[in-house]
Amino acid sequence: MHPFFIIGAVYHMLAVAVLAFFVLFAASRADGFVKILGNVLGWLLLIAALLVLVCGVIGGPYAHPFGAMGWGVHTDAPSIAGPPPAAK
């Protein structure tokens, strides 16, 4: 497993967690519906930060280097067009 997947996951998790902190801080100063909405949004962001960390650590090493475009491409598979034409 490459250690940079974990570093990248922690980096993004910290960014989302800092955003959640500021949302929860602003929600603590608000009143009424805005306070409820801010608390819900802040907790959802904290859950998302945890999921970013878990998905980055678990799923990172299994990611394909070319993304979704590389799925199903096998270089050892026979060509659909058949064998190449014979040289004259």
C-alpha positions as CSV (number, residue, x, y, z in Angstrom):
1,M,0.0,0.0,0.0
2,H,1.3,3.4,-1.0
3,P,1.5,5.8,2.0
4,F,0.6,8.8,0.0
5,F,-3.0,7.6,-0.2
6,I,-3.2,7.9,3.5
7,I,-1.6,11.4,3.5
8,G,-4.1,12.6,0.8
9,A,-7.0,11.2,2.8
10,V,-5.9,12.9,6.0
11,Y,-5.4,16.2,4.1
12,H,-8.9,16.2,2.7
13,M,-10.4,15.0,6.0
14,L,-8.8,17.9,7.8
15,A,-10.1,20.3,5.2
16,V,-13.7,19.0,5.6
17,A,-13.3,18.9,9.4
18,V,-12.2,22.5,9.6
19,L,-15.2,23.6,7.5
20,A,-17.5,21.6,9.8
21,F,-15.9,23.4,12.8
22,F,-16.7,26.8,11.4
23,V,-20.2,25.8,10.4
24,L,-20.8,24.5,14.0
25,F,-19.3,27.6,15.5
26,A,-21.5,29.8,13.4
27,A,-24.5,27.7,14.3
28,S,-23.8,28.1,18.0
29,R,-24.1,31.9,17.6
30,A,-27.4,31.7,15.5
31,D,-31.0,31.5,16.6
32,G,-34.0,29.6,15.5
33,F,-34.1,27.6,12.3
34,V,-30.6,28.7,11.3
35,K,-29.2,27.2,14.4
36,I,-30.9,23.8,13.7
37,L,-29.8,23.9,10.1
38,G,-26.3,24.8,11.0
39,N,-26.0,22.0,13.6
40,V,-27.4,19.4,11.1
41,L,-25.1,20.6,8.4
42,G,-22.1,20.7,10.7
43,W,-22.7,17.1,11.9
44,L,-23.2,15.9,8.4
45,L,-19.9,17.5,7.4
46,L,-18.1,15.7,10.3
47,I,-19.6,12.4,9.2
48,A,-18.4,13.2,5.6
49,A,-14.9,13.9,7.0
50,L,-14.9,10.5,8.6
51,L,-16.1,8.9,5.4
52,V,-13.4,10.7,3.4
53,L,-10.8,9.3,5.7
54,V,-12.2,5.7,5.6
55,C,-12.7,5.7,1.9
56,G,-9.3,7.2,1.2
57,V,-7.5,4.7,3.3
58,I,-9.5,1.6,2.2
59,G,-10.3,2.5,-1.4
60,G,-7.2,4.4,-2.4
61,P,-4.8,1.5,-3.0
62,Y,-7.5,-0.2,-5.1
63,A,-8.1,2.8,-7.4
64,H,-7.2,2.2,-11.1
65,P,-4.6,4.6,-12.4
66,F,-6.7,5.7,-15.3
67,G,-10.0,6.0,-13.5
68,A,-13.3,4.6,-14.8
69,M,-12.1,4.8,-18.5
70,G,-9.6,2.0,-17.8
71,W,-12.1,-0.5,-16.5
72,G,-12.6,-3.5,-18.8
73,V,-9.6,-2.8,-21.0
74,H,-7.4,-5.9,-21.3
75,T,-4.3,-5.7,-23.5
76,D,-4.0,-9.4,-23.8
77,A,-7.5,-9.8,-25.3
78,P,-7.7,-10.7,-29.0
79,S,-8.6,-8.0,-31.4
80,I,-12.2,-7.7,-32.7
81,A,-10.9,-7.1,-36.3
82,G,-9.1,-10.4,-36.4
83,P,-5.5,-11.1,-37.2
84,P,-3.5,-8.4,-39.1
85,P,-3.2,-8.8,-42.9
86,A,-0.3,-10.8,-44.2
87,A,2.6,-8.8,-45.7
88,K,3.2,-9.1,-49.4
